[in-house]
Amino acid sequence: MAFLNRISRSIGIALVIMVLNTTIGIMWGYAFVEDHWKWSNTLFYIFAFTSVVVLAYALYKIWGAHLKKD
């Protein structure tokens, strides 16, 4: 059961981060540089990079103890 919890937690966190980045970037238009580079584009890319780092850290925390046992 613990393995299933790790899998579902990993998929859930990844989906939330992907939906957030997609919504903010594509649907609201912050991922696209139209005329010139705006501060909102910079904030979006900082947020996107930070969220990927947070995802990697969360996955490491979820799976790190399990991977060290092998």
N, C-alpha and C positions, 0 to 999 in steps of 0.2 A: 504494500500500500504506500510505503514511503517513496518508492520509485515512481509510482503514478502521480503522487503529489508533486515531486520534483518536475516531472514532465509537464503537468498542467500549469504549474507556477511559471515555468520557463516560457511556455507558449503564451500564457496570459500576459506576462510582462512584455514580451516581444511584440505582441499584437497591439498593446496599448501604446507603446513607443512608436510603432510604425504608423498607427492611425493618427496619432498626434502630429508626427512629422509630415505626413501626407496632407492632413487637413490644413495645417498652418502653411505649409510650403506650396502645395499645388492649388488647393481650393481657394485659399485666400490670396495667393499670388506672390508670396514673399520669396519663393525659390527662384523666381525669374527676374533677371535684371533687364528692364525695358529700355529706358533712355540712358540712364546713368546709375551708378551704384549708390544706393540709399542706405541710411543707417538701419532701416528696418530689414534690409537684406542681410546686413552684417549680423544683426541680432538673431535672425532666423538661423543662419549658418553656425553661429556660436551655440545656439540652442540645440540644433541638430547634432553637432559634434559632441556636445556634452551629454545628450541623451544616449548616444551610442556608447560613450564611455560608461555611463551609468548602467546601461544594459549589460555590457561586458562585466562590470563589477558585480552586478546582481547575479548573473549566470555563474560567475566564479564562486560567489558565496553559496549559491544553491548546490552546485556540483563539485565544488572544491574538495570537500571532505570525502565525498564518494570517490572521486578520482584518485585521491591520495592513498586509499585503501588498496587499489589494484596494483 
